[in-house]
């Protein structure tokens, strides 16, 4: 996926922004915690919430790649 791909339409958050937060995580305990960190840093999924599942999938994929 391109880093410029828009994931959260409400808050204009891109794949690259989510990827940056996930890659910066050093102490990962679970996907939900990483999602909360991504949400705090980017404000994604704080509007309509329609991107929640897509963001969770992206986080899971990025963590699997580690």
DSSP file (Angstrom, degrees, kcal/mol; ACC not computed):
  #  RESIDUE AA STRUCTURE BP1 BP2  ACC     N-H-->O    O-->H-N    N-H-->O    O-->H-N    TCO  KAPPA ALPHA  PHI   PSI    X-CA   Y-CA   Z-CA
    1    1 A X              0   0    0      0, 0.0     2,-0.1     0, 0.0     0, 0.0   0.000 360.0 360.0 360.0 140.2    0.0    0.0    0.0
    2    2 A X    >   -     0   0    0      1,-0.1     3,-1.7     2,-0.0    13,-0.3  -0.446 360.0-128.2 -71.0 143.2    1.3    3.5   -0.8
    3    3 A X  T 3  S+     0   0    0      1,-0.3    13,-2.6    12,-0.2    14,-0.4   0.745 109.1  57.5 -64.8 -21.9    2.2    5.6    2.2
    4    4 A X  T 3  S+     0   0    0     11,-0.2    -1,-0.3    10,-0.1     2,-0.2   0.471  76.0 123.2 -87.5  -1.6    0.0    8.4    0.7
    5    5 A X    <   -     0   0    0     -3,-1.7    10,-2.5     1,-0.1     2,-0.4  -0.433  66.1-125.0 -64.4 126.2   -3.2    6.2    0.7
    6    6 A X  E     +A   14   0A   0      8,-0.2     8,-0.3    -2,-0.2     3,-0.2  -0.606  37.3 167.4 -76.3 124.0   -5.9    7.8    2.7
    7    7 A X  E     +     0   0A   0      6,-2.9     2,-0.7    -2,-0.4     7,-0.2   0.800  69.0  42.3-104.3 -44.6   -7.2    5.5    5.4
    8    8 A X  E  >> -A   13   0A   0      5,-2.0     5,-1.5     1,-0.2     4,-1.0  -0.904  62.6-175.1-109.4 106.5   -9.3    7.8    7.7
    9    9 A X  T  45S+     0   0    0     -2,-0.7    -1,-0.2     3,-0.2     3,-0.1   0.869  80.9  55.7 -68.5 -37.1  -11.3   10.1    5.5
   10   10 A X  T  45S+     0   0    0      1,-0.2    -1,-0.2     2,-0.1    34,-0.1   0.908 122.8  24.6 -63.6 -42.9  -12.7   12.1    8.5
   11   11 A X  T  45S-     0   0    0      2,-0.1    -1,-0.2    32,-0.0    -2,-0.2   0.352 103.7-122.1-106.8   3.7   -9.3   13.0    9.9
   12   12 A X  T  <5 +     0   0    0     -4,-1.0     2,-0.4     1,-0.2    -3,-0.2   0.906  50.5 165.4  57.2  47.5   -7.3   12.7    6.7
   13   13 A X  E   < -A    8   0A   0     -5,-1.5    -6,-2.9    30,-0.1    -5,-2.0  -0.821  21.5-149.8 -98.8 132.3   -4.9   10.1    8.1
   14   14 A X  E  >  -A    6   0A   0     -2,-0.4     4,-1.8    -8,-0.3    -8,-0.2  -0.505  27.1-110.6 -97.9 165.8   -2.7    8.2    5.6
   15   15 A X  H  > S+     0   0    0    -10,-2.5     4,-3.0   -13,-0.3     5,-0.2   0.898 118.3  57.3 -57.6 -42.0   -1.3    4.7    5.6
   16   16 A X  H  > S+     0   0    0    -13,-2.6     4,-2.3     1,-0.2    -1,-0.2   0.864 103.6  51.4 -61.2 -38.2    2.2    6.2    6.1
   17   17 A X  H  > S+     0   0    0    -14,-0.4     4,-1.7     2,-0.2    -1,-0.2   0.914 112.9  45.3 -65.6 -42.4    1.2    8.1    9.2
   18   18 A X  H  X S+     0   0    0     -4,-1.8     4,-2.4     1,-0.2    -2,-0.2   0.926 112.3  52.0 -65.2 -44.5   -0.2    4.9   10.8
   19   19 A X  H  X S+     0   0    0     -4,-3.0     4,-2.8     1,-0.2     5,-0.2   0.895 106.3  54.3 -59.5 -42.1    2.9    2.9    9.6
   20   20 A X  H  X S+     0   0    0     -4,-2.3     4,-1.3     1,-0.2    -1,-0.2   0.908 110.2  46.1 -60.0 -43.3    5.2    5.5   11.3
   21   21 A X  H  X S+     0   0    0     -4,-1.7     4,-0.8     2,-0.2     3,-0.2   0.935 114.0  47.7 -66.1 -45.7    3.5    5.2   14.6
   22   22 A X  H >< S+     0   0    0     -4,-2.4     3,-1.0     1,-0.2    -2,-0.2   0.919 111.5  50.1 -63.2 -43.6    3.4    1.4   14.5
   23   23 A X  H 3< S+     0   0    0     -4,-2.8    -1,-0.2     1,-0.2    -2,-0.2   0.787 107.8  54.9 -66.8 -26.2    7.1    1.2   13.5
   24   24 A X  H 3< S+     0   0    0     -4,-1.3    -1,-0.2    -5,-0.2     2,-0.2   0.629  82.4 108.7 -80.9 -14.0    8.0    3.5   16.4
   25   25 A X    <<  +     0   0    0     -3,-1.0     3,-0.2    -4,-0.8     9,-0.0  -0.450  38.3 171.5 -65.9 129.3    6.4    1.2   18.9
   26   26 A X        +     0   0    0     -2,-0.2     2,-0.7     1,-0.2    -1,-0.2   0.731  68.8  46.6-109.0 -32.0    9.0   -0.5   21.1
   27   27 A X  S    S+     0   0    0      0, 0.0     2,-0.6     0, 0.0    -1,-0.2  -0.761  71.6 178.2-115.9  85.1    6.9   -2.2   23.8
   28   28 A X        +     0   0    0     -2,-0.7     3,-0.1    -3,-0.2    -3,-0.0  -0.774  14.8 162.6 -94.5 120.8    4.0   -3.9   22.1
   29   29 A X        -     0   0    0     -2,-0.6     2,-0.3     1,-0.4    -1,-0.2   0.767  66.9 -16.8-103.3 -36.4    1.7   -5.8   24.3
   30   30 A X     >  -     0   0    0      1,-0.1     4,-1.8     0, 0.0    -1,-0.4  -0.986  61.8-104.0-164.1 164.9   -1.3   -6.2   22.0
   31   31 A X  H  > S+     0   0    0     -2,-0.3     4,-2.7     1,-0.2     5,-0.2   0.854 116.5  57.3 -63.4 -36.9   -3.0   -4.9   18.9
   32   32 A X  H  > S+     0   0    0      1,-0.2     4,-2.4     2,-0.2    -1,-0.2   0.912 106.3  49.4 -63.1 -42.0   -5.6   -2.9   20.8
   33   33 A X  H  > S+     0   0    0      2,-0.2     4,-2.0     1,-0.2    -1,-0.2   0.908 111.3  49.0 -63.2 -41.6   -2.9   -1.0   22.7
   34   34 A X  H  X S+     0   0    0     -4,-1.8     4,-2.8     2,-0.2    -2,-0.2   0.915 109.6  52.7 -64.0 -41.9   -1.1   -0.2   19.4
   35   35 A X  H  X S+     0   0    0     -4,-2.7     4,-2.9     1,-0.2    -2,-0.2   0.926 108.2  50.6 -57.9 -44.9   -4.4    1.0   18.0
   36   36 A X  H  X S+     0   0    0     -4,-2.4     4,-2.4     1,-0.2    -1,-0.2   0.886 111.0  48.7 -62.1 -38.5   -5.0    3.3   20.9
   37   37 A X  H  X S+     0   0    0     -4,-2.0     4,-2.2     2,-0.2    -1,-0.2   0.917 112.2  48.2 -66.2 -43.2   -1.5    4.7   20.4
   38   38 A X  H  X S+     0   0    0     -4,-2.8     4,-2.2     1,-0.2     6,-0.5   0.922 112.5  49.8 -61.1 -43.9   -2.1    5.2   16.7
   39   39 A X  H  X S+     0   0    0     -4,-2.9     4,-2.4     1,-0.2    -2,-0.2   0.909 110.7  49.1 -62.8 -43.6   -5.4    6.9   17.5
   40   40 A X  H  < S+     0   0    0     -4,-2.4    -1,-0.2     1,-0.2    -2,-0.2   0.890 116.9  41.3 -63.2 -39.6   -3.8    9.2   20.1
   41   41 A X  H  < S+     0   0    0     -4,-2.2    -1,-0.2    -5,-0.2    -2,-0.2   0.759 130.9  22.5 -83.9 -24.9   -1.1   10.3   17.8
   42   42 A X  H  < S-     0   0    0     -4,-2.2    -3,-0.2    -5,-0.2    -2,-0.2   0.580  89.4-130.5-116.9 -14.0   -3.1   10.6   14.5
   43   43 A X    ><  +     0   0    0     -4,-2.4     3,-0.9    -5,-0.4    -4,-0.2   0.602  51.9 158.3  67.5  13.3   -6.7   11.2   15.7
   44   44 A X  T 3   +     0   0    0     -6,-0.5    -1,-0.2     1,-0.2    -2,-0.1  -0.307  58.4  19.5 -65.3 153.0   -7.7    8.4   13.3
   45   45 A X  T 3  S+     0   0    0      1,-0.1    -1,-0.2    -3,-0.1    -2,-0.1   0.775  91.8 108.6  58.0  31.1  -11.0    6.7   13.9
   46   46 A X  S <  S+     0   0    0     -3,-0.9    -2,-0.1    -7,-0.1    -1,-0.1   0.338  72.8  53.5-112.2   3.1  -12.3    9.5   16.1
   47   47 A X  S    S-     0   0    0     -4,-0.1    -3,-0.0     0, 0.0    -4,-0.0   0.624 131.8 -19.1 -97.7-105.1  -14.9   10.8   13.6
   48   48 A X  S    S-     0   0    0      1,-0.0    -2,-0.0     0, 0.0     0, 0.0   0.721  78.6-133.1 -80.6 -21.8  -17.4    8.3   12.2
   49   49 A X    >   +     0   0    0      1,-0.0     3,-1.5     3,-0.0     4,-0.3   0.498  66.5 128.8  82.7   3.1  -15.3    5.2   13.2
   50   50 A X  T 3   +     0   0    0      1,-0.3     4,-0.3     2,-0.1     3,-0.2   0.686  69.3  53.7 -66.0 -17.8  -15.8    3.7    9.7
   51   51 A X  T 3> S+     0   0    0      1,-0.2     4,-2.7     2,-0.1    -1,-0.3   0.458  77.9 101.6 -94.8  -1.9  -12.0    3.1    9.3
   52   52 A X  H <> S+     0   0    0     -3,-1.5     4,-2.4     1,-0.2     5,-0.2   0.905  83.9  42.9 -51.1 -53.4  -11.6    1.2   12.6
   53   53 A X  H  > S+     0   0    0     -4,-0.3     4,-2.3     1,-0.2    -1,-0.2   0.883 113.5  52.2 -64.7 -38.4  -11.5   -2.3   11.1
   54   54 A X  H  > S+     0   0    0     -4,-0.3     4,-2.2     2,-0.2    -1,-0.2   0.911 111.0  47.9 -63.2 -42.1   -9.2   -1.2    8.3
   55   55 A X  H  X S+     0   0    0     -4,-2.7     4,-2.7     2,-0.2    -2,-0.2   0.905 109.9  51.8 -66.0 -41.9   -6.8    0.4   10.8
   56   56 A X  H  X S+     0   0    0     -4,-2.4     4,-2.5    -5,-0.3    -1,-0.2   0.905 110.3  49.5 -61.1 -40.9   -6.8   -2.8   12.9
   57   57 A X  H  X S+     0   0    0     -4,-2.3     4,-2.5     2,-0.2    -2,-0.2   0.907 110.7  49.8 -63.7 -42.2   -6.0   -4.8    9.8
   58   58 A X  H  X S+     0   0    0     -4,-2.2     4,-2.6     2,-0.2     5,-0.2   0.932 111.6  48.3 -62.5 -45.9   -3.1   -2.5    8.9
   59   59 A X  H  X S+     0   0    0     -4,-2.7     4,-2.6     1,-0.2     5,-0.2   0.932 111.8  49.3 -60.5 -46.6   -1.7   -2.7   12.4
   60   60 A X  H  X S+     0   0    0     -4,-2.5     4,-2.2     1,-0.2    -1,-0.2   0.914 112.2  48.5 -60.4 -43.1   -1.9   -6.5   12.5
   61   61 A X  H  X S+     0   0    0     -4,-2.5     4,-1.6     2,-0.2    -1,-0.2   0.918 112.4  48.0 -63.0 -44.1   -0.2   -6.7    9.1
   62   62 A X  H  X S+     0   0    0     -4,-2.6     4,-0.5     1,-0.2    -2,-0.2   0.885 112.4  48.7 -65.9 -38.4    2.6   -4.4   10.1
   63   63 A X  H >< S+     0   0    0     -4,-2.6     3,-0.9     1,-0.2    -1,-0.2   0.875 108.5  54.3 -68.8 -36.1    3.1   -6.2   13.4
   64   64 A X  H 3< S+     0   0    0     -4,-2.2    -1,-0.2     1,-0.2    -2,-0.2   0.845 102.9  58.0 -64.2 -33.6    3.2   -9.5   11.5
   65   65 A X  H 3<        0   0    0     -4,-1.6    -1,-0.2     1,-0.3    -2,-0.2   0.652 360.0 360.0 -71.5 -15.5    6.0   -8.1    9.2
   66   66 A X    <<        0   0    0     -3,-0.9    -1,-0.3    -4,-0.5    -2,-0.1   0.504 360.0 360.0 -66.4 360.0    8.2   -7.5   12.2
